[in-house]
């Protein structure tokens, strides 16, 4: 039974570190919005016959 508790504590610590990492990335990293232009060829609009 003690090995189960050790495993659960270890898994909880790893999960907590992962949660803290995702939280830090979401709140402290600011993204830079920018415009993106994509050219779509006209043949993509033509319905292809089967």
PDBQT receptor file of N, H, CA, C and O in Angstrom, charges set to zero:
ATOM      1  N   UNK A   1       0.799  -1.205   0.000  1.00  0.00    +0.000 N 
ATOM      2  CA  UNK A   1       0.000   0.000   0.000  1.00  0.00    +0.000 C 
ATOM      3  C   UNK A   1       0.849   1.280   0.000  1.00  0.00    +0.000 C 
ATOM      4  O   UNK A   1       0.476   2.242  -0.672  1.00  0.00    +0.000 OA
ATOM      5  N   UNK A   2       1.966   1.329   0.722  1.00  0.00    +0.000 N 
ATOM      6  H   UNK A   2       2.269   0.547   1.268  1.00  0.00    +0.000 HD
ATOM      7  CA  UNK A   2       2.774   2.560   0.678  1.00  0.00    +0.000 C 
ATOM      8  C   UNK A   2       3.285   2.882  -0.723  1.00  0.00    +0.000 C 
ATOM      9  O   UNK A   2       3.434   4.054  -1.070  1.00  0.00    +0.000 OA
ATOM     10  N   UNK A   3       3.557   1.853  -1.538  1.00  0.00    +0.000 N 
ATOM     11  H   UNK A   3       3.436   0.901  -1.257  1.00  0.00    +0.000 HD
ATOM     12  CA  UNK A   3       4.039   2.144  -2.888  1.00  0.00    +0.000 C 
ATOM     13  C   UNK A   3       2.929   2.780  -3.739  1.00  0.00    +0.000 C 
ATOM     14  O   UNK A   3       3.211   3.576  -4.635  1.00  0.00    +0.000 OA
ATOM     15  N   UNK A   4       1.670   2.427  -3.456  1.00  0.00    +0.000 N 
ATOM     16  H   UNK A   4       1.441   1.781  -2.728  1.00  0.00    +0.000 HD
ATOM     17  CA  UNK A   4       0.552   3.043  -4.158  1.00  0.00    +0.000 C 
ATOM     18  C   UNK A   4       0.464   4.529  -3.803  1.00  0.00    +0.000 C 
ATOM     19  O   UNK A   4       0.258   5.373  -4.676  1.00  0.00    +0.000 OA
ATOM     20  N   UNK A   5       0.623   4.840  -2.510  1.00  0.00    +0.000 N 
ATOM     21  H   UNK A   5       0.790   4.155  -1.801  1.00  0.00    +0.000 HD
ATOM     22  CA  UNK A   5       0.586   6.237  -2.092  1.00  0.00    +0.000 C 
ATOM     23  C   UNK A   5       1.731   7.026  -2.708  1.00  0.00    +0.000 C 
ATOM     24  O   UNK A   5       1.541   8.160  -3.146  1.00  0.00    +0.000 OA
ATOM     25  N   UNK A   6       2.916   6.433  -2.744  1.00  0.00    +0.000 N 
ATOM     26  H   UNK A   6       3.070   5.511  -2.388  1.00  0.00    +0.000 HD
ATOM     27  CA  UNK A   6       4.056   7.102  -3.371  1.00  0.00    +0.000 C 
ATOM     28  C   UNK A   6       3.786   7.365  -4.846  1.00  0.00    +0.000 C 
ATOM     29  O   UNK A   6       4.082   8.447  -5.353  1.00  0.00    +0.000 OA
ATOM     30  N   UNK A   7       3.226   6.375  -5.531  1.00  0.00    +0.000 N 
ATOM     31  H   UNK A   7       2.986   5.496  -5.119  1.00  0.00    +0.000 HD
ATOM     32  CA  UNK A   7       2.900   6.549  -6.945  1.00  0.00    +0.000 C 
ATOM     33  C   UNK A   7       1.865   7.653  -7.141  1.00  0.00    +0.000 C 
ATOM     34  O   UNK A   7       2.012   8.487  -8.035  1.00  0.00    +0.000 OA
ATOM     35  N   UNK A   8       0.815   7.666  -6.310  1.00  0.00    +0.000 N 
ATOM     36  H   UNK A   8       0.696   6.989  -5.584  1.00  0.00    +0.000 HD
ATOM     37  CA  UNK A   8      -0.221   8.688  -6.437  1.00  0.00    +0.000 C 
ATOM     38  C   UNK A   8       0.332  10.085  -6.159  1.00  0.00    +0.000 C 
ATOM     39  O   UNK A   8      -0.043  11.043  -6.835  1.00  0.00    +0.000 OA
ATOM     40  N   UNK A   9       1.208  10.208  -5.184  1.00  0.00    +0.000 N 
ATOM     41  H   UNK A   9       1.513   9.430  -4.635  1.00  0.00    +0.000 HD
ATOM     42  CA  UNK A   9       1.828  11.502  -4.899  1.00  0.00    +0.000 C 
ATOM     43  C   UNK A   9       2.715  11.930  -6.058  1.00  0.00    +0.000 C 
ATOM     44  O   UNK A   9       2.695  13.093  -6.462  1.00  0.00    +0.000 OA
ATOM     45  N   UNK A  10       3.489  11.001  -6.591  1.00  0.00    +0.000 N 
ATOM     46  H   UNK A  10       3.505  10.056  -6.263  1.00  0.00    +0.000 HD
ATOM     47  CA  UNK A  10       4.360  11.302  -7.730  1.00  0.00    +0.000 C 
ATOM     48  C   UNK A  10       3.530  11.716  -8.942  1.00  0.00    +0.000 C 
ATOM     49  O   UNK A  10       3.854  12.700  -9.608  1.00  0.00    +0.000 OA
ATOM     50  N   UNK A  11       2.467  10.976  -9.233  1.00  0.00    +0.000 N 
ATOM     51  H   UNK A  11       2.203  10.177  -8.692  1.00  0.00    +0.000 HD
ATOM     52  CA  UNK A  11       1.599  11.306 -10.376  1.00  0.00    +0.000 C 
ATOM     53  C   UNK A  11       0.925  12.657 -10.165  1.00  0.00    +0.000 C 
ATOM     54  O   UNK A  11       0.760  13.424 -11.114  1.00  0.00    +0.000 OA
ATOM     55  N   UNK A  12       0.536  12.952  -8.933  1.00  0.00    +0.000 N 
ATOM     56  H   UNK A  12       0.669  12.330  -8.162  1.00  0.00    +0.000 HD
ATOM     57  CA  UNK A  12      -0.070  14.244  -8.632  1.00  0.00    +0.000 C 
ATOM     58  C   UNK A  12       0.919  15.389  -8.815  1.00  0.00    +0.000 C 
ATOM     59  O   UNK A  12       0.551  16.452  -9.315  1.00  0.00    +0.000 OA
ATOM     60  N   UNK A  13       2.170  15.180  -8.413  1.00  0.00    +0.000 N 
ATOM     61  H   UNK A  13       2.469  14.316  -8.007  1.00  0.00    +0.000 HD
ATOM     62  CA  UNK A  13       3.190  16.217  -8.600  1.00  0.00    +0.000 C 
ATOM     63  C   UNK A  13       3.467  16.466 -10.076  1.00  0.00    +0.000 C 
ATOM     64  O   UNK A  13       3.583  17.615 -10.502  1.00  0.00    +0.000 OA
ATOM     65  N   UNK A  14       3.572  15.404 -10.850  1.00  0.00    +0.000 N 
ATOM     66  H   UNK A  14       3.477  14.471 -10.504  1.00  0.00    +0.000 HD
ATOM     67  CA  UNK A  14       3.806  15.559 -12.291  1.00  0.00    +0.000 C 
ATOM     68  C   UNK A  14       2.607  16.268 -12.937  1.00  0.00    +0.000 C 
ATOM     69  O   UNK A  14       2.789  17.160 -13.766  1.00  0.00    +0.000 OA
ATOM     70  N   UNK A  15       1.400  15.880 -12.566  1.00  0.00    +0.000 N 
ATOM     71  H   UNK A  15       1.252  15.156 -11.892  1.00  0.00    +0.000 HD
ATOM     72  CA  UNK A  15       0.204  16.537 -13.094  1.00  0.00    +0.000 C 
ATOM     73  C   UNK A  15       0.140  18.004 -12.687  1.00  0.00    +0.000 C 
ATOM     74  O   UNK A  15      -0.243  18.854 -13.490  1.00  0.00    +0.000 OA
ATOM     75  N   UNK A  16       0.512  18.307 -11.448  1.00  0.00    +0.000 N 
ATOM     76  H   UNK A  16       0.824  17.617 -10.795  1.00  0.00    +0.000 HD
ATOM     77  CA  UNK A  16       0.522  19.687 -10.987  1.00  0.00    +0.000 C 
ATOM     78  C   UNK A  16       1.546  20.528 -11.725  1.00  0.00    +0.000 C 
ATOM     79  O   UNK A  16       1.281  21.684 -12.054  1.00  0.00    +0.000 OA
ATOM     80  N   UNK A  17       2.717  19.956 -11.989  1.00  0.00    +0.000 N 
ATOM     81  H   UNK A  17       2.932  19.017 -11.722  1.00  0.00    +0.000 HD
ATOM     82  CA  UNK A  17       3.735  20.684 -12.750  1.00  0.00    +0.000 C 
ATOM     83  C   UNK A  17       3.271  20.934 -14.180  1.00  0.00    +0.000 C 
ATOM     84  O   UNK A  17       3.494  22.016 -14.723  1.00  0.00    +0.000 OA
ATOM     85  N   UNK A  18       2.632  19.951 -14.789  1.00  0.00    +0.000 N 
ATOM     86  H   UNK A  18       2.451  19.072 -14.348  1.00  0.00    +0.000 HD
ATOM     87  CA  UNK A  18       2.114  20.133 -16.151  1.00  0.00    +0.000 C 
ATOM     88  C   UNK A  18       1.028  21.205 -16.161  1.00  0.00    +0.000 C 
ATOM     89  O   UNK A  18       0.995  22.045 -17.061  1.00  0.00    +0.000 OA
ATOM     90  N   UNK A  19       0.142  21.183 -15.169  1.00  0.00    +0.000 N 
ATOM     91  H   UNK A  19       0.169  20.501 -14.439  1.00  0.00    +0.000 HD
ATOM     92  CA  UNK A  19      -0.921  22.187 -15.087  1.00  0.00    +0.000 C 
ATOM     93  C   UNK A  19      -0.322  23.577 -14.888  1.00  0.00    +0.000 C 
ATOM     94  O   UNK A  19      -0.773  24.541 -15.507  1.00  0.00    +0.000 OA
ATOM     95  N   UNK A  20       0.687  23.685 -14.032  1.00  0.00    +0.000 N 
ATOM     96  H   UNK A  20       1.053  22.902 -13.529  1.00  0.00    +0.000 HD
ATOM     97  CA  UNK A  20       1.331  24.980 -13.793  1.00  0.00    +0.000 C 
ATOM     98  C   UNK A  20       2.020  25.485 -15.056  1.00  0.00    +0.000 C 
ATOM     99  O   UNK A  20       2.005  26.685 -15.329  1.00  0.00    +0.000 OA
ATOM    100  N   UNK A  21       2.622  24.585 -15.829  1.00  0.00    +0.000 N 
ATOM    101  H   UNK A  21       2.634  23.609 -15.608  1.00  0.00    +0.000 HD
ATOM    102  CA  UNK A  21       3.273  24.983 -17.077  1.00  0.00    +0.000 C 
ATOM    103  C   UNK A  21       2.284  25.502 -18.093  1.00  0.00    +0.000 C 
ATOM    104  O   UNK A  21       2.533  26.518 -18.741  1.00  0.00    +0.000 OA
ATOM    105  N   UNK A  22       1.167  24.818 -18.239  1.00  0.00    +0.000 N 
ATOM    106  H   UNK A  22       0.965  23.992 -17.713  1.00  0.00    +0.000 HD
ATOM    107  CA  UNK A  22       0.140  25.262 -19.188  1.00  0.00    +0.000 C 
ATOM    108  C   UNK A  22      -0.457  26.592 -18.726  1.00  0.00    +0.000 C 
ATOM    109  O   UNK A  22      -0.703  27.480 -19.542  1.00  0.00    +0.000 OA
ATOM    110  N   UNK A  23      -0.687  26.728 -17.425  1.00  0.00    +0.000 N 
ATOM    111  H   UNK A  23      -0.487  26.006 -16.763  1.00  0.00    +0.000 HD
ATOM    112  CA  UNK A  23      -1.227  27.976 -16.884  1.00  0.00    +0.000 C 
ATOM    113  C   UNK A  23      -0.261  29.131 -17.133  1.00  0.00    +0.000 C 
ATOM    114  O   UNK A  23      -0.684  30.219 -17.524  1.00  0.00    +0.000 OA
ATOM    115  N   UNK A  24       1.031  28.903 -16.911  1.00  0.00    +0.000 N 
ATOM    116  H   UNK A  24       1.375  28.020 -16.593  1.00  0.00    +0.000 HD
ATOM    117  CA  UNK A  24       2.027  29.955 -17.123  1.00  0.00    +0.000 C 
ATOM    118  C   UNK A  24       2.085  30.349 -18.596  1.00  0.00    +0.000 C 
ATOM    119  O   UNK A  24       2.155  31.536 -18.912  1.00  0.00    +0.000 OA
ATOM    120  N   UNK A  25       2.057  29.377 -19.496  1.00  0.00    +0.000 N 
ATOM    121  H   UNK A  25       2.000  28.413 -19.239  1.00  0.00    +0.000 HD
ATOM    122  CA  UNK A  25       2.086  29.697 -20.919  1.00  0.00    +0.000 C 
ATOM    123  C   UNK A  25       0.842  30.474 -21.341  1.00  0.00    +0.000 C 
ATOM    124  O   UNK A  25       0.929  31.388 -22.160  1.00  0.00    +0.000 OA
ATOM    125  N   UNK A  26      -0.300  30.119 -20.790  1.00  0.00    +0.000 N 
ATOM    126  H   UNK A  26      -0.371  29.376 -20.124  1.00  0.00    +0.000 HD
ATOM    127  CA  UNK A  26      -1.539  30.783 -21.182  1.00  0.00    +0.000 C 
ATOM    128  C   UNK A  26      -1.608  32.216 -20.677  1.00  0.00    +0.000 C 
ATOM    129  O   UNK A  26      -2.208  33.070 -21.330  1.00  0.00    +0.000 OA
ATOM    130  N   UNK A  27      -1.009  32.493 -19.536  1.00  0.00    +0.000 N 
ATOM    131  H   UNK A  27      -0.522  31.799 -19.006  1.00  0.00    +0.000 HD
ATOM    132  CA  UNK A  27      -1.171  33.808 -18.929  1.00  0.00    +0.000 C 
ATOM    133  C   UNK A  27       0.014  34.749 -19.105  1.00  0.00    +0.000 C 
ATOM    134  O   UNK A  27      -0.166  35.966 -19.074  1.00  0.00    +0.000 OA
ATOM    135  N   UNK A  28       1.202  34.228 -19.287  1.00  0.00    +0.000 N 
ATOM    136  H   UNK A  28       1.348  33.239 -19.313  1.00  0.00    +0.000 HD
ATOM    137  CA  UNK A  28       2.379  35.092 -19.304  1.00  0.00    +0.000 C 
ATOM    138  C   UNK A  28       3.008  35.260 -20.680  1.00  0.00    +0.000 C 
ATOM    139  O   UNK A  28       3.876  36.117 -20.849  1.00  0.00    +0.000 OA
ATOM    140  N   UNK A  29       2.600  34.474 -21.663  1.00  0.00    +0.000 N 
ATOM    141  H   UNK A  29       1.895  33.779 -21.526  1.00  0.00    +0.000 HD
ATOM    142  CA  UNK A  29       3.147  34.599 -23.016  1.00  0.00    +0.000 C 
ATOM    143  C   UNK A  29       2.113  35.339 -23.859  1.00  0.00    +0.000 C 
ATOM    144  O   UNK A  29       0.985  34.875 -24.021  1.00  0.00    +0.000 OA
ATOM    145  N   UNK A  30       2.502  36.477 -24.387  1.00  0.00    +0.000 N 
ATOM    146  H   UNK A  30       3.419  36.854 -24.255  1.00  0.00    +0.000 HD
ATOM    147  CA  UNK A  30       1.594  37.280 -25.202  1.00  0.00    +0.000 C 
ATOM    148  C   UNK A  30       1.886  37.031 -26.675  1.00  0.00    +0.000 C 
ATOM    149  O   UNK A  30       3.026  37.158 -27.123  1.00  0.00    +0.000 OA
ATOM    150  N   UNK A  31       0.856  36.678 -27.417  1.00  0.00    +0.000 N 
ATOM    151  H   UNK A  31      -0.069  36.574 -27.054  1.00  0.00    +0.000 HD
ATOM    152  CA  UNK A  31       1.022  36.436 -28.845  1.00  0.00    +0.000 C 
ATOM    153  C   UNK A  31       0.901  37.748 -29.605  1.00  0.00    +0.000 C 
ATOM    154  O   UNK A  31       0.238  38.682 -29.154  1.00  0.00    +0.000 OA
ATOM    155  N   UNK A  32       1.542  37.806 -30.754  1.00  0.00    +0.000 N 
ATOM    156  H   UNK A  32       2.079  37.047 -31.121  1.00  0.00    +0.000 HD
ATOM    157  CA  UNK A  32       1.495  38.981 -31.609  1.00  0.00    +0.000 C 
ATOM    158  C   UNK A  32       0.544  38.705 -32.772  1.00  0.00    +0.000 C 
ATOM    159  O   UNK A  32       0.883  37.917 -33.654  1.00  0.00    +0.000 OA
ATOM    160  N   UNK A  33      -0.633  39.326 -32.801  1.00  0.00    +0.000 N 
ATOM    161  H   UNK A  33      -0.909  39.966 -32.083  1.00  0.00    +0.000 HD
ATOM    162  CA  UNK A  33      -1.539  39.100 -33.933  1.00  0.00    +0.000 C 
ATOM    163  C   UNK A  33      -0.968  39.721 -35.203  1.00  0.00    +0.000 C 
ATOM    164  O   UNK A  33      -0.362  40.791 -35.163  1.00  0.00    +0.000 OA
ATOM    165  N   UNK A  34      -1.163  39.050 -36.312  1.00  0.00    +0.000 N 
ATOM    166  H   UNK A  34      -1.655  38.180 -36.344  1.00  0.00    +0.000 HD
ATOM    167  CA  UNK A  34      -0.682  39.555 -37.603  1.00  0.00    +0.000 C 
ATOM    168  C   UNK A  34      -1.618  39.089 -38.699  1.00  0.00    +0.000 C 
ATOM    169  O   UNK A  34      -2.371  38.129 -38.538  1.00  0.00    +0.000 OA
ATOM    170  N   UNK A  35      -1.552  39.797 -39.818  1.00  0.00    +0.000 N 
ATOM    171  H   UNK A  35      -0.940  40.577 -39.948  1.00  0.00    +0.000 HD
ATOM    172  CA  UNK A  35      -2.405  39.464 -40.954  1.00  0.00    +0.000 C 
ATOM    173  C   UNK A  35      -1.770  38.362 -41.785  1.00  0.00    +0.000 C 
ATOM    174  O   UNK A  35      -0.555  38.328 -41.978  1.00  0.00    +0.000 OA
ATOM    175  N   UNK A  36      -2.612  37.465 -42.269  1.00  0.00    +0.000 N 
ATOM    176  H   UNK A  36      -3.599  37.493 -42.112  1.00  0.00    +0.000 HD
ATOM    177  CA  UNK A  36      -2.146  36.393 -43.140  1.00  0.00    +0.000 C 
ATOM    178  C   UNK A  36      -2.995  36.424 -44.406  1.00  0.00    +0.000 C 
ATOM    179  O   UNK A  36      -4.224  36.445 -44.334  1.00  0.00    +0.000 OA
ATOM    180  N   UNK A  37      -2.342  36.426 -45.562  1.00  0.00    +0.000 N 
ATOM    181  H   UNK A  37      -1.344  36.409 -45.621  1.00  0.00    +0.000 HD
ATOM    182  CA  UNK A  37      -3.039  36.395 -46.843  1.00  0.00    +0.000 C 
ATOM    183  C   UNK A  37      -2.725  35.078 -47.535  1.00  0.00    +0.000 C 
ATOM    184  O   UNK A  37      -1.562  34.723 -47.725  1.00  0.00    +0.000 OA
ATOM    185  N   UNK A  38      -3.779  34.358 -47.910  1.00  0.00    +0.000 N 
ATOM    186  H   UNK A  38      -4.724  34.646 -47.756  1.00  0.00    +0.000 HD
ATOM    187  CA  UNK A  38      -3.614  33.074 -48.596  1.00  0.00    +0.000 C 
ATOM    188  C   UNK A  38      -4.292  33.186 -49.949  1.00  0.00    +0.000 C 
ATOM    189  O   UNK A  38      -5.466  33.548 -50.029  1.00  0.00    +0.000 OA
ATOM    190  N   UNK A  39      -3.562  32.878 -51.012  1.00  0.00    +0.000 N 
ATOM    191  H   UNK A  39      -2.608  32.584 -50.947  1.00  0.00    +0.000 HD
ATOM    192  CA  UNK A  39      -4.125  32.901 -52.358  1.00  0.00    +0.000 C 
ATOM    193  C   UNK A  39      -4.642  31.503 -52.691  1.00  0.00    +0.000 C 
ATOM    194  O   UNK A  39      -3.909  30.516 -52.617  1.00  0.00    +0.000 OA
ATOM    195  N   UNK A  40      -5.924  31.445 -53.061  1.00  0.00    +0.000 N 
ATOM    196  H   UNK A  40      -6.519  32.247 -53.121  1.00  0.00    +0.000 HD
ATOM    197  CA  UNK A  40      -6.544  30.172 -53.421  1.00  0.00    +0.000 C 
ATOM    198  C   UNK A  40      -6.666  30.139 -54.933  1.00  0.00    +0.000 C 
ATOM    199  O   UNK A  40      -7.249  31.049 -55.522  1.00  0.00    +0.000 OA
ATOM    200  N   UNK A  41      -6.120  29.095 -55.583  1.00  0.00    +0.000 N 
ATOM    201  H   UNK A  41      -5.646  28.356 -55.104  1.00  0.00    +0.000 HD
ATOM    202  CA  UNK A  41      -6.228  29.013 -57.042  1.00  0.00    +0.000 C 
ATOM    203  C   UNK A  41      -7.693  28.866 -57.479  1.00  0.00    +0.000 C 
ATOM    204  O   UNK A  41      -8.492  28.238 -56.785  1.00  0.00    +0.000 OA
ATOM    205  N   UNK A  42      -8.035  29.450 -58.633  1.00  0.00    +0.000 N 
ATOM    206  H   UNK A  42      -7.385  29.960 -59.197  1.00  0.00    +0.000 HD
ATOM    207  CA  UNK A  42      -9.437  29.407 -59.091  1.00  0.00    +0.000 C 
ATOM    208  C   UNK A  42      -9.957  27.998 -59.345  1.00  0.00    +0.000 C 
ATOM    209  O   UNK A  42     -11.158  27.763 -59.219  1.00  0.00    +0.000 OA
ATOM    210  N   UNK A  43      -9.093  27.057 -59.698  1.00  0.00    +0.000 N 
ATOM    211  H   UNK A  43      -8.117  27.248 -59.800  1.00  0.00    +0.000 HD
ATOM    212  CA  UNK A  43      -9.593  25.704 -59.988  1.00  0.00    +0.000 C 
ATOM    213  C   UNK A  43     -10.114  25.002 -58.724  1.00  0.00    +0.000 C 
ATOM    214  O   UNK A  43     -10.753  23.956 -58.831  1.00  0.00    +0.000 OA
ATOM    215  N   UNK A  44      -9.862  25.536 -57.576  1.00  0.00    +0.000 N 
ATOM    216  H   UNK A  44      -9.342  26.386 -57.490  1.00  0.00    +0.000 HD
ATOM    217  CA  UNK A  44     -10.428  24.965 -56.342  1.00  0.00    +0.000 C 
ATOM    218  C   UNK A  44     -11.925  25.252 -56.223  1.00  0.00    +0.000 C 
ATOM    219  O   UNK A  44     -12.638  24.570 -55.486  1.00  0.00    +0.000 OA
ATOM    220  N   UNK A  45     -12.401  26.279 -56.963  1.00  0.00    +0.000 N 
ATOM    221  H   UNK A  45     -11.822  26.833 -57.561  1.00  0.00    +0.000 HD
ATOM    222  CA  UNK A  45     -13.813  26.643 -56.895  1.00  0.00    +0.000 C 
ATOM    223  C   UNK A  45     -14.655  25.890 -57.910  1.00  0.00    +0.000 C 
ATOM    224  O   UNK A  45     -15.879  25.858 -57.790  1.00  0.00    +0.000 OA
ATOM    225  N   UNK A  46     -14.024  25.286 -58.901  1.00  0.00    +0.000 N 
ATOM    226  H   UNK A  46     -13.029  25.312 -58.998  1.00  0.00    +0.000 HD
ATOM    227  CA  UNK A  46     -14.747  24.578 -59.957  1.00  0.00    +0.000 C 
ATOM    228  C   UNK A  46     -15.145  23.200 -59.420  1.00  0.00    +0.000 C 
ATOM    229  O   UNK A  46     -14.323  22.470 -58.867  1.00  0.00    +0.000 OA
ATOM    230  N   UNK A  47     -16.419  22.868 -59.596  1.00  0.00    +0.000 N 
ATOM    231  H   UNK A  47     -17.086  23.461 -60.046  1.00  0.00    +0.000 HD
ATOM    232  CA  UNK A  47     -16.881  21.557 -59.162  1.00  0.00    +0.000 C 
ATOM    233  C   UNK A  47     -16.368  20.492 -60.126  1.00  0.00    +0.000 C 
ATOM    234  O   UNK A  47     -16.599  20.573 -61.333  1.00  0.00    +0.000 OA
ATOM    235  N   UNK A  48     -15.673  19.496 -59.589  1.00  0.00    +0.000 N 
ATOM    236  H   UNK A  48     -15.486  19.430 -58.609  1.00  0.00    +0.000 HD
ATOM    237  CA  UNK A  48     -15.096  18.463 -60.432  1.00  0.00    +0.000 C 
ATOM    238  C   UNK A  48     -16.139  17.409 -60.760  1.00  0.00    +0.000 C 
ATOM    239  O   UNK A  48     -16.930  17.011 -59.905  1.00  0.00    +0.000 OA
ATOM    240  N   UNK A  49     -16.130  16.952 -62.036  1.00  0.00    +0.000 N 
ATOM    241  H   UNK A  49     -15.488  17.275 -62.731  1.00  0.00    +0.000 HD
ATOM    242  CA  UNK A  49     -17.058  15.926 -62.456  1.00  0.00    +0.000 C 
ATOM    243  C   UNK A  49     -16.468  14.549 -62.168  1.00  0.00    +0.000 C 
ATOM    244  O   UNK A  49     -15.256  14.340 -62.216  1.00  0.00    +0.000 OA
ATOM    245  N   UNK A  50     -17.369  13.623 -61.870  1.00  0.00    +0.000 N 
ATOM    246  H   UNK A  50     -18.353  13.793 -61.831  1.00  0.00    +0.000 HD
ATOM    247  CA  UNK A  50     -16.913  12.273 -61.550  1.00  0.00    +0.000 C 
ATOM    248  C   UNK A  50     -17.072  11.330 -62.701  1.00  0.00    +0.000 C 
ATOM    249  O   UNK A  50     -16.732  10.152 -62.586  1.00  0.00    +0.000 OA
TER     250      UNK A  50
